[in-house]
Amino acid sequence: MKKLVALIMALCMMASLCSFASAEGYNMPELNTTDPITVTFLTWDDFELTRALADKFTEKHPNITIEIIETTTADVTGTLNNLAADGNLPDVFFWLDLDPLLANPMMYDISKYLENDEEAQTKLYPGLRKVGYVDGKRCYFMAGENLPATIYLDKAVFDKLNVELPPQDWTWEEMLNLIETMTDPSQGIWAYNYFMGPVTLGPIALTDNVTGEFGWDGEGYNFGSGWVDMMEKQSEYARLGYQAINGSEEYLAVVPDDMWAGESGHVAMQMDAYWTMNTIYTQTAAVERGLQMVPYNAPIGEGVENGGQFSWLDMISISSTCEHPREAYEVMKFLTWGKEGWMARAELYKTLMHDVTDPVTGEVTQERIYRLAGSLPMIEDEEVAAALSTTMPDLGYWNDWEAFFSNITTPVTFGGRTIPGFNTFIADYYHGSDYAGYTGIEAAINAGAIDPYDYTDALDEAGRKYYDDAMAVFYSVYGQAE
Amino acid sequence: MAGKKVKNPHDKRRITKRRVSEWVHGYLFILPWIVGVCIFFVYAMVQSLRFSFSNIVFSNGITFNPLPNAWDNYASVFMKEINFPVTLANFGLGLVLQMPIIIAFSLIIALMLNGKIHAKSLFRMIFFLPVIIATGPVMQQLTAQGVSTVPMVSANTLTNVLSGLPEFIAAPINDLFSSLILILWNSGIQILIFLAGLQKVPSTLYEAAKIDGASGWESFWKITLPVMRSMILLNAIYTVVTLATGGDNEIIQLIYTVSYAATKGYSYGAAMSWIYTAVVAVILLLVFLLLREKSDKHVKYETKRIVQKGRRWQA
């Protein structure tokens, strides 16, 4: 009798759990087919890794074969148009520019999958759950690759100046303070150099509830928040000599061969990209030259609510012509942001090898293809962070990769990838219009011809108009949400 | 009494077996080119023209949506595209500045390479090498590293010198100096064309001129330059086409940008490219009118006179 009661109680508990799950609303549709199908996947990067991940996926779903179509970033937009014109749009595809996809109905609405995917709704970085909702109601894309802006502080330079490295969860203000205090001409040290500077990173870091460039918050731009201050700061830093400028007389006096400032060992802070750690800072030449670059996230301003960190997010969509969108969603998830895929990826980063021939001895040895993770996760998951940390190199002077990963959770990317009409606004108005005799507002500000504060409202207004125009095209092509 | 009609051997309308055979062989030689042009050029041009008169959408194939007015895309380019006229004017000004430099430089180098110098082939190869290696990504890398600028001319000095001029004049001059090396690097084909022309000038002409007491300078102006006139025209046309279709051409970049804009698109880009094609065609026509052989009438008259003289003699 007791066993029967226990069984009934257990059944009741299971039933209540199921109803609870249902109440949460995660009713992910089952996969549609068990027949053998092929899902085509267009990408431009990490072909060996993508192939290996695709094989892992097929091990799990033997009826689904993934055909990888290779392209390059330079060709992807044209390739997509050509494939679409030919009626061969890939089932899943990476892309670079949002606008051409708004004018041509190539993307499939994945809202019903994303909203019912528990992993997406609980683990995906909050900003990335919403990034693909073009009209706020329908989701047409997701982030497929995350390459965050990374700020490298040279520990060797900091030691030389007897300055302590800041904590990994530093703030925008701390960063600016370092820029303003670390220059020491007597030792040939500049505070900073940039690839993506304060003007790009600042408006994202200093605007509340930001979702895009220039303080875009989903409704409009906020040029008055961050951009205007950072325009002035960036010009000022160059003028006051805080920035190492390749080719300048001051720089050539210290570095006669005009080596790239970020690699010269004369710069305390290099505002750059995550991949520079792989392409330069872990390479033998940089290590032998004594560079000790510690990676930091792009910091957020103090007191800013839901500020963002600039990142190169490569977006991915399922095509409107895809015959098996449910299966394509699983493929997309596994090959880009899903936990299972990331655990497989962490393993593959360590195990994928290629032959390397010694140029002197001719000896062939096996080396890892990926010296460190090619891109970074898009989900908050300790297991993934821990697994990925084991793939990263121990730099000797620093090895706190988990701290780095835990501080890059609010990526915000280029406007052209998330904001309708952004590219046209930038080309025609921001860089293309006449400002006091100068073409482009940045040229006019840098020449001291205009005061940026006078233009913030006009920029907000113009930007919104370009957005509205692009959205009108979007609605005419994709229709209104039901 | 009318005499027997004599067949003029110089009559181009006369069809002989030999002539037919020459035509067949000639067309066979250029057949691959004709096929290539039809497939990759004519078809694409016709498609582009169709695009420009409709609103096309890509998805599962191409959908041609009719426009309220067939010329809407063309009208929009002139009414909406604020950067287009300015970019077009900059291109024209750049062309006026760059073309004479390329032609003069090519001719000078060709004259030098045609002279009696040691290791002539090596020098010819050196001047042609950039045409082969400095394309696409290589050229982009070289440009990014400042190879295209003249080391002795600093950007700041140039900006100061040009500061008195209006921006629309100063900008192309600045561009010219900042890409001077690049322009000269693009002269490889023109040098070859000139060289081929120079090698066809009969040496007897120079010998006769020398006997008559002409200096090298006079021979250049009285013999070389007139003989090379058709080559100059050919090179000028080649240069205009190269500059108008180069990857770093601002208008092509603009067409590319608008083609991928949500509010403009491929059809709009196609219309813009046809307007650009028309402008380039006008430039080519002007170049042709300016540099064409003006002695055609004289040659025709002389030919006619000789033929008539021959007929009289036969009669």
Interface residues (C-beta under 8 A of the other chain):
Chain A: T77 N81 A84 A85 D86 G87 L89 D97 L98 D99 P100 L102 A103 N104 P105 M106 G247 S320 T321 P420 G421 N423 T424 A427 D428 G432 S433 G437 Y438 T439 Y466 D469 A470 A472 V473 F474 V477
Chain B: V57 F58 S59 N60 G61 I62 I82 N83 G146 E167 T257 S259 Y260 A261 A262 T263 K264 G265 Y266
